[in-house]
Amino acid sequence: MDRTAALFWGLIVLLLSASVFYGFNAEKQRRGAQNAGGKIDNGDLVQLIKVVDGDSVMAAREGQEPVTVRLIGIKSFDGKIEKDVVTPFAQAARESLQRIMTGRSARVLLGSTPKDKYGRYLATLYSGDKDVALHLVSQGLVMVYTVYPFPAMQLYLQEQELARAGRRGLWASAEASDRALALISEWQRQTQ
């Protein structure tokens, strides 16, 4: 093997090793954040620590460790894929969540199952008298996630239909609408 080939393969091995190392480290940090030592209960007031994505936040009671909260009843598109037609809607959901919750307390209403398999709290958050997730649905920034029924599901579905009819948010884009409808159909099949 000549010197150039040896350098090439050495560089490949180095890059793969770095990717594996950083991948495991990122996963470890994500799991650590989700399983942080904090705790929340029904009725607690929490402050936003960080918006994770369009349907999850890190929040904490005053003086307590942060916890990850997955908003019940909604699903946002994944915003990590560049140049995907739905990325702007994922980013808009994230930004709207940031605007709604920054500098305000939110009241927690835990779901019937308080945590998911990833250790995230499953909750509805109210900023003032506003259901944060319902607001995102009404703006057309997220979809109603129907796999796990929740008390306000019919209200959420009505708001989603109004957003769709009004061509708000993702419903204004034919491609994003098609993708959302495909996901919604899949979720309906999962519940049957």
Secondary structure by P-SEA (a helix, b strand, c coil): ccaaaaaaaaaaaaaaaaaaaaaaaaaaaaaaaaaccccccccbbbbbcccccccbbbbbcccbbbbbbccccccccccccccccaaaaaaaaaaaaaaacccbbbbbbbcccccccccccbbbbbccccaaaaaaaaaccccccccccccaaaaaaaaaaaaaaacccccccaaaaaaaaaaaaaaaaaac
